[in-house]
Amino acid sequence: MTKGREQYDVIIVGASFAGLVAARTAAMRGLKVAVLEAKPEAGARVHTTGILVKEAAEEIDIPHHLTRRVHGVRLYAPNLNSMDLFAPGYFFLTTRTADLLRWLACEAERAGARILYNARFRAAGRQGANIDLAEPTLTARYLIGADGARSRVAHAFGLGRNQRFLIGLEAEYEQLSGVDPRFLHCFIDSRLAPGYLAWLAPGPCVTQVGLAVHDKAKPDLAKFQAHTDAIFDYGSARLVERRSGVIPAGGPVSPFAAPNVLLIGDAAGLVSPMTGGGIRLAFHFARRAAQAVADHLQQLGPPPEVVLASEMPSFRLKRLMRRALDLAPANSLLNAALTTAPMRAFAQHVYFHRRNATAMSFAEFEKRLTELTPSIKSNASAESQAPLRPLP
Ligand SMILES: Cc1cc2nc3c(=O)[nH]c(=O)nc-3n(C[C@H](O)[C@H](O)[C@H](O)COP(=O)(O)OP(=O)(O)OC[C@H]3O[C@@H](n4cnc5c(N)ncnc54)[C@H](O)[C@@H]3O)c2cc1C
């Protein structure tokens, strides 16, 4: 042990989706774990919409009361014509995101990890096989960087860094009327959201309204809201919060590890370049990284980076699709394409891929859902306040 320093098996930088899940797993495996977080608490200044795809909810079991199940996607063309997509059995969970992060922090602490808040990682150096942090003065056998898209850990150890980003802007509203709560509302528009999408997400308590654009454009949320003002009554709703953030869009960074140092989550570029979703990958690779680190430190298992390198996605196809999206096809083309069969099939694949759903109409699906157990019935009825709209 380096003299006068508190020694940990693993130090994790960042107490968000990736860092907290890694901390919980590592602590449950018997490692002595510390997490450094620059913010005053987990869940402070959230920068994400926090929607979980079903696969994320299958990685980590989340308390029901922190989420809201949304079954479908309503996809709008620039002229605001729309089509509804869903697949029986599939769902998205909108979340009380700050509370979800607080819950993950409690879980990590319950497993035995120590979380240090207001503790910003700035620099570290190697001391034999150990890693010494400059401040706070701690020593670790292994360091995990879960410190987001612009990782300081990556910088300190000369690891790969994210180069391409989407830029997101979001506002949260209470009592926003006009929103059919059964759907995530996604808007394709090359003028308002070049390179990505705008969205409305009905959460458990608020509706999130946002958009993201490629990094050569500037997001303008007011313009999007003016465009959709005839559908959603922003004027009568209460604005609760605004936020912004960057989303890595270039795929995994390289290298993502050095001896006894490893990146996970956004720091590692583990975000789908196509959809911008990163929470599922943060959950999955945080657990896998912590398991591999534990095997390495406790059982002389292979270096964790070797284990993870064989499992990490390359996103080759999704990176190609990102290039196509960055070209931002003309709105007239998008208007013409949206309701065509190939576009429907493509959109269905993007949102509901790998789910071999039974063919049925949304109306039949909802009817059958309400016939299930009472708890699901109440959930379904809460989600069915708006009149049903036939699928085209
Ligand atoms: C506007 C927007 C909307 C999004 N919506 C979705 C969505 O709906 N669904 C989805 O799956 N993904 C979404 N994403 C992506 C998703 O938010 C990220 O992929 C996810 O947050 C990654 O988690 P993480 O733990 O790797 O990093 P982060 O959530 O970025 O957390 C990094 C943590 O590290 C801390 N930190 C940073 N530097 C230091 C330092 N030097 N010292 C100590 N602590 C530090 C930060 O304070 C933070 O707590 C969205 C992103 C944005 C910007």
The ligand as an SDF file (V2000), in Angstrom:
LIG
                    3D

 53 58  0  0  0  0  0  0  0  0999 V2000
  -30.4290   15.1210  -23.8480 C   0  0  0  0  0  0  0  0  0  0  0  0
  -30.0760   13.6590  -23.7130 C   0  0  0  0  0  0  0  0  0  0  0  0
  -31.0970   12.7210  -23.7000 C   0  0  0  0  0  0  0  0  0  0  0  0
  -30.7760   11.3490  -23.6030 C   0  0  0  0  0  0  0  0  0  0  0  0
  -31.7950   10.4510  -23.5390 N   0  0  0  0  0  0  0  0  0  0  0  0
  -31.5360    9.1200  -23.3980 C   0  0  0  0  0  0  0  0  0  0  0  0
  -32.5850    8.1880  -23.2460 C   0  0  0  0  0  0  0  0  0  0  0  0
  -33.7730    8.5570  -23.1870 O   0  0  0  0  0  0  0  0  0  0  0  0
  -32.2690    6.8680  -23.1250 N   0  0  0  0  0  0  0  0  0  0  0  0
  -30.9650    6.4150  -23.1720 C   0  0  0  0  0  0  0  0  0  0  0  0
  -30.7300    5.1990  -23.0960 O   0  0  0  0  0  0  0  0  0  0  0  0
  -29.9450    7.3050  -23.2770 N   0  0  0  0  0  0  0  0  0  0  0  0
  -30.1860    8.6460  -23.3690 C   0  0  0  0  0  0  0  0  0  0  0  0
  -29.1530    9.5400  -23.4300 N   0  0  0  0  0  0  0  0  0  0  0  0
  -27.7930    9.0200  -23.2750 C   0  0  0  0  0  0  0  0  0  0  0  0
  -27.5850    8.6540  -21.7970 C   0  0  0  0  0  0  0  0  0  0  0  0
  -27.9730    9.7180  -20.9730 O   0  0  0  0  0  0  0  0  0  0  0  0
  -26.1220    8.3240  -21.5150 C   0  0  0  0  0  0  0  0  0  0  0  0
  -25.7120    7.3140  -22.4130 O   0  0  0  0  0  0  0  0  0  0  0  0
  -25.9440    7.8590  -20.0640 C   0  0  0  0  0  0  0  0  0  0  0  0
  -26.2480    8.9100  -19.1780 O   0  0  0  0  0  0  0  0  0  0  0  0
  -24.5150    7.3670  -19.8410 C   0  0  0  0  0  0  0  0  0  0  0  0
  -24.3030    7.1040  -18.4900 O   0  0  0  0  0  0  0  0  0  0  0  0
  -22.8450    7.2130  -17.8530 P   0  0  0  0  0  0  0  0  0  0  0  0
  -22.9710    6.7590  -16.4540 O   0  0  0  0  0  0  0  0  0  0  0  0
  -21.8630    6.5660  -18.7490 O   0  0  0  0  0  0  0  0  0  0  0  0
  -22.4710    8.7750  -17.9370 O   0  0  0  0  0  0  0  0  0  0  0  0
  -23.1870   10.0390  -17.3380 P   0  0  0  0  0  0  0  0  0  0  0  0
  -24.6390    9.7840  -17.1260 O   0  0  0  0  0  0  0  0  0  0  0  0
  -22.8080   11.1740  -18.2400 O   0  0  0  0  0  0  0  0  0  0  0  0
  -22.5230   10.2390  -15.9240 O   0  0  0  0  0  0  0  0  0  0  0  0
  -21.2110   10.6480  -15.7320 C   0  0  0  0  0  0  0  0  0  0  0  0
  -21.0420   11.0200  -14.2680 C   0  0  0  0  0  0  0  0  0  0  0  0
  -19.6850   11.3160  -14.0050 O   0  0  0  0  0  0  0  0  0  0  0  0
  -19.5910   12.5000  -13.2360 C   0  0  0  0  0  0  0  0  0  0  0  0
  -18.2940   13.1030  -13.5340 N   0  0  0  0  0  0  0  0  0  0  0  0
  -17.8690   13.6450  -14.7230 C   0  0  0  0  0  0  0  0  0  0  0  0
  -16.6030   14.0620  -14.6120 N   0  0  0  0  0  0  0  0  0  0  0  0
  -16.2030   13.7830  -13.3400 C   0  0  0  0  0  0  0  0  0  0  0  0
  -14.9800   13.9770  -12.6280 C   0  0  0  0  0  0  0  0  0  0  0  0
  -13.9020   14.5280  -13.2150 N   0  0  0  0  0  0  0  0  0  0  0  0
  -14.9240   13.5850  -11.3460 N   0  0  0  0  0  0  0  0  0  0  0  0
  -15.9940   13.0070  -10.7330 C   0  0  0  0  0  0  0  0  0  0  0  0
  -17.1790   12.8110  -11.3520 N   0  0  0  0  0  0  0  0  0  0  0  0
  -17.2820   13.1810  -12.6550 C   0  0  0  0  0  0  0  0  0  0  0  0
  -20.7750   13.3300  -13.7140 C   0  0  0  0  0  0  0  0  0  0  0  0
  -21.1140   14.3140  -12.7740 O   0  0  0  0  0  0  0  0  0  0  0  0
  -21.8420   12.2580  -13.8930 C   0  0  0  0  0  0  0  0  0  0  0  0
  -22.5410   12.0150  -12.6880 O   0  0  0  0  0  0  0  0  0  0  0  0
  -29.4280   10.9200  -23.5190 C   0  0  0  0  0  0  0  0  0  0  0  0
  -28.4140   11.8760  -23.4920 C   0  0  0  0  0  0  0  0  0  0  0  0
  -28.7280   13.2330  -23.5780 C   0  0  0  0  0  0  0  0  0  0  0  0
  -27.6230   14.2440  -23.5390 C   0  0  0  0  0  0  0  0  0  0  0  0
  1  2  1  0
  2  3  1  0
  2 52  2  0
  3  4  2  0
  4  5  1  0
  4 50  1  0
  5  6  2  0
  6  7  1  0
  6 13  1  0
  7  8  2  0
  7  9  1  0
  9 10  1  0
 10 11  2  0
 10 12  1  0
 12 13  2  0
 13 14  1  0
 14 15  1  0
 14 50  1  0
 15 16  1  0
 16 17  1  0
 16 18  1  0
 18 19  1  0
 18 20  1  0
 20 21  1  0
 20 22  1  0
 22 23  1  0
 23 24  1  0
 24 25  2  0
 24 26  1  0
 24 27  1  0
 27 28  1  0
 28 29  2  0
 28 30  1  0
 28 31  1  0
 31 32  1  0
 32 33  1  0
 33 34  1  0
 33 48  1  0
 34 35  1  0
 35 36  1  0
 35 46  1  0
 36 37  1  0
 36 45  1  0
 37 38  2  0
 38 39  1  0
 39 40  1  0
 39 45  2  0
 40 41  1  0
 40 42  2  0
 42 43  1  0
 43 44  2  0
 44 45  1  0
 46 47  1  0
 46 48  1  0
 48 49  1  0
 50 51  2  0
 51 52  1  0
 52 53  1  0
M  END
$$$$
